[in-house]
Structures are given as structure tokens and as C-alpha cells.
């Protein structure tokens, strides 16, 4: 519950000894908490139907002149009108028009669970109204004083080295409730007291925070579940939200809202400063990604070790997402968070119009949440060493180009569709190079001439004899080399489709 001074209540009013008010009947006959309901104002009226002139949570005083003596009066209807209007209690001034409280009125109030109390003849109604008004004013002054004190405490907390965390902790202490801060990616990054939410409340809150961030508009809102209530406030500018502040309270009074507004301002400033630092860190990470494209990871390895820790362990996969996506900034926030939390597990950077992500091949499954969560197309390369990051980046771009919607496409899926199917998308050269890679690796490792033989064989329209003459070898040598190439490439070159793919690979693969 939100900490606040006690509101003026009927119990407090009845407790003012100088007024000598007395409850009609027993408190046990009333619903629990009936005497502790807040009373905003005290008003008097002897109208038969005063409800058009009343407000909620009001204490109504009457002398009963509207109840004619000797005539059966519909007290139940009168009381029902008051209850339906939200009247908190009814005070009856005795010895003015009637001796004592009419029994019919007392019975009707009991049936409707409306508190009824007696105002003695020598207690003016204005004295009752003034006593309640003084209590309202005192409570308002106390709340303003609390708000000023809380804002001072929060401002001092903000000056600490861990200013943002200290600010959230101080807000939780001042409101005496749970407070959490979610970043732009919907991750709970700070909470006080830690671990106090139930799993169900956490899940409901996370879903609502994600929805608020997807809308992207500055707003305050309330959230209710079966057992919990929260107040949510966005952080940052509309269209570029930096996070959401969540408070375990259904609603706040004006003083509470003033304190939260101060926290939002401080948190927003801290997050803007963090964003500038994050941009600098992202620029450094992007430079590391560019250095990896040279095939020499030495510089990137040294920078990473000095600043963040080791590079992701090879073999790695390279993933590419659109840098101009609607929630790219949220993706970068999550990547920064993951890179800080899991040293050596992730490297990312922006490159031209791409967000490039490098993770160990063993951790490639961690990329699967990105497309749906951030509405982005994601292409993923085959596993590669750091010497082949440039080739892996081309593969990832080729895979992303085959994504028709926010989804993840792996290069092996593109490669399985064949080189010719990639022609229309402009990715055929990358697919062709990947097709020939096993062959070229074999030639380099064994000093063989399988690629050269395949090229001569294709030029010779599949004639072993013509290819042998061009290569200056025996036709049986050509046959042996072709069999080895088929085994390495996993194809049967006796079919036209396989020969067409080979022809395209040799022409497009460099």
C-alpha cells in the first residue's frame, strides 16, 4: 500500500469530543471499514431528495423537517437515494424538529448499511462541517509536507554514484511499496524491494509493459489483475520511450503523483545520459565489428579484452537485422544489456544499414526471440571462424533478404533452395561461394585441382576426354576427380539440375 497520512474519516469525526456526536446503534452492525471511509465534506439539507446537490464521500446532516410527523414516511427510499449517490454517513440533528432519531429512519439506515449518528441540539451543524474541513486541510498540509520531504530525499539519492538505482529505492521507501523500472526493451532492470513480486504478477506486468512500449506514446496507466494493482508511467519522449516505471499501487493522490513526477524527471535525465554513453559504446563496438571484417581479429580482441572481456568463442555465427526497424533502438538496448551481463557471449555493432550481432555458434538459439519481439527480419550465417567474418556477414545478409516478414532465416535454408533460386534476390554470388567452399577447402588442404577440373569439365560440356586434353591429364584422372568432387559437394553430376547448379556456382562464385 502507498504510504499516506490518514484521511479524514467518520471515525475521526465521531472522536472529536467537543462535538459530542454519537453513533446510532453498534459498529458491529455495520460493514467492516464503514467508519473508516474518507469523508471529503460535510453538508446539511432538509430536502426530501438532496442528491442533485451532493458529492461522493460526503457526510449529510439533516434536522428531519422533511419527515412530517404523524404520516408514514418512505424512509427506505430516502436512504436508498443517499446510498446510491455515494453518501458516506447521515447525521441527524435532534431536538430541532423531532425528539430523537425517528425509529423508521434508524431501521432504514441499518438495512442499507448506512452509518447514522446523532448531532445533539447544542452542536451547530457548522461546527461539524468546520471540524471536518480542518481535518481535510490538515491532511492536505501533511501530504504536501510529505511530498516536499520525499522530493528532497529523492534528490539527495540521485546525487549518489548509483543515482538511478538509489532514486528508485528511495521512491519505494517513501511510498512503502514495490517499485520497478523497465528499460526500453521491456526488461526489468531495477526493483525495490527485490524479488517481492509473485510470478503471476510479474508475468501480467511484463505483458502490459511490452504493450505500452510497442505503442510508443507517453502515457500513464493503471493495471489490475485478480490480486494486484499497478500504476505505470512511461519514461522518455513519445516515439522514443526509454522505459516504464511501475508502482505496486492502484492509484496515487496528488502528493504521490508529484513525487513520482520528480522521479520520472530524474530518471529521464539519467536515461538520456545513459543513452549518450550507450551511443559511444555502440560506436566502439561497431568499430570492432568493422575490424573483424579485415579477417584479422587482433585489434577487436584487444579492445574487447580491455573494455568488456573476451570475444565470443569461435566458431561464431553472424546475424544481421535492419537498423531502420521501428524497434531497433530497443533491440540495441537489449544487446547492450546482454553484452554487459554475459561477458564474452555477444558482440554487436551497427554497420551501414545493419545491426550486426556475433554470438558463439553454440548459442545461436538465443537469436530466435529477436524477430517477433522487435518486429525485425533477421538473417543468420553458417558457423565460421574469425578469419571468415566477412563471408559470414554476406551469408547473413543473403539470408535476411529471403525473409518476407519479421522472422529468422538461416543461410543453410537459403543454400538448400539452390543457387538459381537466389538469382532474383541478388544473393546468388554469396550462395555460390558457399556452395564451392568445401571444394576449395579440400584443394587448399590437399593441393588438389578439383575446382579447376570442374571448370574445364563444364566448359567441355561434360566431356571427360575434352576436359582431360585441356588439363593435360588422362581421362581416368578427370573421372576420379569428378567422383571426389561429387562426394565433397554431396551432389550427383549425372543429373541436369546438379550440372546447372554447378555451372551457376562456377560462374557466380568467383
N, C-alpha and C positions, 0 to 999 in steps of 0.2 A: 504494500500500500504506500501511496505517496505521503510523505510526512507533511503535516499541516496542523496549525492550531485549531482547537475545537471551534466548530461553527456555533453561532447562537442557536440554541435548541429550546424546545418546550420545557425540558427538564431544568435547564439553566434558568428559564423564566420563572418556573414554579419555585425554584430555590431562592429567589430574591425575597428575603424575609420581610422587607419593608412593604412589599405589595400584598402580603397575606393571601396569596392565591391558593386554592385547594382543589386537588383533583377530585372529580366526582367518580366514585367507585374505586376499584382496586386496579393497580397497574397490571397485575397478573391477568386481568380480564382483557387486556389489550394485546395486540400482536407484538412480538418481540421488536424492540427498537422504536416503537411508536413515539415514545417521549424523547428520543434522541434524533428525531428528524430535524433538519435545519429549518429555521424559521427566518424568512427573509424580511418580513414586515408584519406589523400589527395594524389592523384596520377595523373600524366599527361601522355597523349598518343594522338598521331595523327593517330593512326591506324584506318582503316576502321572498323575492328572488334577487339577491345581490350579486349573483355570479358574473353578470356582464362587467362588473366593476372590480373584480378580484383578480389576483395573480396566484400562480402556483406557490406552494410552501408558505402560505400566509396564515396567520392566526386571526380569526374573525371574532370580534366582540359584539354582543347584542344585549339589549335590555329586555327583549321579548315583547315589545309593543305590537309586533306583527302577529302575535299569538293571542287572539281575543279570548277573554275569559268566558267560560260557560258554553263555548262552542267546540265541538270535536275538530281539532286541527290535524291536517295530514303531516305529522312530524316526520314520518319516514321519507316522504317525497322531498321535504325541505332538506333533510340531512343528506339524502342521496345527491341532490343538486350540488351541495357543498363538496362532497367527496369526489364527485365526477370532475369538479373544477380544480381539484388539487389542494383544497384547504387542508392545512396540517392539523388544526385543532379549533375548537369552538369554546369561547369564554362567555359565560352568562353573568351579567350584572344583576345581582339580586337586590330586592327591596326598592327597586325603582318603579317598575310597572307590575312586577309579580313578586310574591313572597316565595323565596327559594326557587330552585330549578324545577320547571314543570316535569312531573314524572314521565309524561309521554315523550318529551324531548330526551331525557336521560335514557329511556329504553331504546329510542330510535338510534341514538349515538352508540349504545352498546352493540346493537345489531349490525351497525355499519362499521364498527371498529374505529370510530372517530373519537379521539380524546376530548373530553368535556371537563371544564374546570369552572369553579365559581369565583367571580370577582366581587368582593364584599362592597357594600354601599359606599363606604368611605375611601375606597381606592378608585381614583378617577381613571377612566379609560386612557386618558392622555399620559398618565404615569406609566401604565403598562406599555404603551407604544414607545414612550421615551426610553424606558429601560431596555427594551429590545433593540431600539435604534442605537443606544450607547454600546450594547454588546456587538452589534454589527460593525460599528465604527472601530471599536477596539480590536475586533478580529481583523478588519481590513488593515489597520495600522500595524498589527503584529505581522501580518503576511507581507506587507511592504518592507518592514524592517528585516524580516527573514530573507526576503528576496535580495535586498542590498547586501546583507551579510553573506549570503550564499554566493553572490556575484563576486564579492571581494575575495572569498576563499577560492573560487574557481580561477580568478585572475592570477592569484598567487601560485596556484597549482600549474597554470600554463607557463610560468616562468622557470619551472624546473627543467632539468636536461631532458627528461622523458615527458615533456609538456603535454602532448596529446593524451597519452595514457593516464597521466595524473589528472588531467581535466575530466576525463570520463569517470575515473574513480571518485573524484570529488563530487561530481553530479550524482552518482549513485548513492554516495553517503548523504548528501543533502536531501535527496528525495526519498531516501531509505527504501530503495527498490533496485531491481536489476536494470542495468543499462548496458547496451551493446552497440558497437559500431561495425557496420558492414562496409567493405570497400566497394569500388566501382564494379567489381566482378561478382558482388554478392557474397563474398567470403566474410565470415565473422572474424575480424582481426583483433578486436578488443572487447572485453566484457568484464563487468564487476557487479556482484561477486562472481568469480569464475565458476563455471560448472553448475550453476544453480537452476538452470532451465531443464525441464523434462525433455525427453527425446521427442515426444509428440509436439510440445510447444516449439521446439527448435525447428522441426520439420515444417510446421504451419508457418512460422515466421520466415523461414528461408524462402518458401514458395512466394509469399507476399512481397518480400524484398526483391526477389528476381523480377516479379511483375512490375513493381514500381520502377526499377532500373530500366526495364525494357521500354516503358512508356517515355522515360527520359525527361519528364516535366517536373519542375519544382512543385512540391506539394507536401501537405501534412495530412495524415490519415489515421484512422483507428482500425484496429483488428481485434476481433473477438473469436475465440474458439469455445469449445464446450467448457473449458476450465480456466482459460487465460484471457487476458485483455492486454493490448499493447497500443502505444502511441508511436507512430512513425513520422520522422521528419527527414526530408532529403537534404543532402549536403552538396554544395556546388551550384553552378549555373544550369538553367534549363538547357537541355541538349548536350550538356557536358557534366552530368552528375558525377560527383566524386565518391558518393557513398550514401548510406542511410543510417540515421541514429534511431535506435529502438529503445523504448522505455516500457517497462512492465507496469503500465497503469492505463486504465480505461480512458481517463481524461484528466487534464490538469486545470487548475484555476489560473487566473490571470498572473498571479505571482509566480506560479510554477512555470507558466509559459514564458514569462520574462527571463527566468533563469535559463531555461532551455535555449531560448533565442541567443543569449550570451554565449552559451557553449557552442551553438551552431556557428556563430560568427568566428569564434576562436578556432574551432575545428576546421572550418572552411579555409581560414588563413593558413593553418598548419598544413592542410592537404595541398593547397596551392604551392606552398614552399616545397613540400614533398614532391609535387608534380614537376617543378623545375629541376629538382635534384634527379628525379626519375628520368627526365628527358636527357640529362647529361649522362646518366648511367647507360641509358639505351643507346646514346650516340657512341659511347665507348664500346658497348657490346657489338654494335653494328660494325665498328671498325675492326673488331676481332673477326667477325664473320667474313668481311672483305679480305682480311689477311689469309683466312683459310682457303680462299679461292685460288691463291697462288700455288697451292699444293705443298706449301711449307708451313706447318702449324707452329713453328718455333716461337714466333712473336706472340701469337694468340695464347700459346701455352704459358708463356712467361707472364703476360698481363693477367690472365685468369688466375694463375697461382698466386701472384702478388696481391690481387684485389679480392677474389671470390673463392679460390680453391681450384682444384684440377679441372681440366676439360672433361666432358663426358667420355667415358671409356669407349674406345673403338672395339668392334665396328659400330658405326653410328648410322642412323637414318636421318635424312634431311626432309623437313616438312615445309611447305610454302602455303601461306594464306594471303588473301588480298589485304593490302594495307589500307585500302579505302572503304572497307566494310563499315556498316553502321555501328558495330560494337567493337571495332578494332582496339580503341583505347582501353576498353575493359579487358580484352584479351592480353594486351601488353601489361596491364596491372597484375593480372594473374600470373603471367610468365615471370614478372619481376619478383612476385611473392614466392613462386615455386623455386626460382633460381636462388633466392636468399635462404629458403628453408632447406633445400636439398643440394648442398654444395656438390658440384661435380656431376649432377644429374641432368642438367639442362643448360643450353646456351641458346640465346636468341638475339635477333637484331633486325633492323629494317634495312632493306636493300631495294632501292628504286621504288617500285610499287608493291613490294612484297614484304611480308613478315616472315622471316626465316627462322626455323626452330631446329635445333640439333639435339637429339637425345640418343642414348645408347640403344642399339637395336633391340636389346633385351627389354627395354622399357617403352617400346613403340606403342603398346596398348594405352599408355597414358594420353595419347593424342586423340583418342576416339571421342572424347566428350566435346572437343572444340567446335565441330561444325554446328551441332544443334544448339549448343549453349550460346554461341556468339554469332550465329547466322552467317557463317563463312564457308567458302569452299576450301578444302584442304587437300593438297597433293603430297604423297609420301614416297620417298625414293626407296630403292633397294638398299640393303646394308652395304656400307662402304668404309674404307679407311680414310684417314685424314688427307692422304695424298690424292684422293679421288672425290673431294667435296664438291668441286666444280661440276663434275659429271653427275653427282648425286643431285645437285641443285637443278640441273637441266631435267633430270628424270622427274623430280618433284613438280617442276613447272609443267612438264608434259602431262603428268597425272592430274594436276589441278585443272588443266584445260579440258579434261574429259568430264569434269563434274558439272552436271546440269543444274544443280541446286545446292544448298548448304549440305554437303556430305563429304565423306573422306574417300578418296580414290588412291589406291596404291599403284605404283608403277608396274608391278608384276601383272596387275589386272589389265593395264593398257598394253603391255607387251604380249600378253596372251591373246589379245584380239588381232595381233599381226601388224606388220609394218604398213601394209597397204591401207588398212582401216584408219591409220593415223595421218594419212596424207592430207585429208580435208581440214584437219585441225592444226596443220603446220607443225606437227610433232614428230614427223617420220624420221628425221635425222637422228633425234635422240633415241628413238626406239630402235633404229637400225644400228646405231653404235652399240647399244646394249645387246642386241642380237649377236653382234660379232665379237663382243668382249671375251667370251670363253675361248673362242678360236685364237684370238690374238694373245691371250694369256698363255695358251698352250705353245704357240710359236715362240714367244719370248722365253718361256721356261725351258723348251727343248731345242731351240734353234731350228725349228721346223719351218716348212714353207706351205702350210695348209691354205692360208688365205690367198697366197699367190697362185697356188694350183687351182683353187675355186674360181678365181678371176679369169684365169686362162681357159678353164673348162666352160665357163659361162660365155665368154667371147667366142669359143669354138662351137657354140650351140649344143653343148653337151656331148661333143665327140671326144672320147678318150685319146684317140690317135692324133687328132689335130692339136689337142692341148699338149700331148707329150712332145710333139715336134716343136711347138712354140717354147716349151720349157727346156727342151734338150734332155729329156729323160725317157725311160722306157714307158710304154703304155701301161704295163703292170704296176709301175710306180704311181702313175696317176690314179689307177683303180684303188690302190692301197691307201693313198692319201684321201681320196674321196670317202672311203669307208671310215677312216679315222675322223674326218670332218663331220660325217653324219652322226657318229657316236657322240662327239663332243657337243654338237649343236642340238642333238636329240630330234633329228628330222630324217625323213626318207626322201632322198632327192630323185627317186624314180617317179614321184607324182608331180604334175604340173604346178599345183598350188605351192609345193615346197620350193620348186625351182623359181617360181615368180617371187616368192618372199626373199630367196637368196639373191636374186638379181636386184631387187629393190634395196636390200641391205648393202650390197656391194657398191651400188651407185649413190646411196644416200648417207652411208655410214662413214665416209671419209677414207 
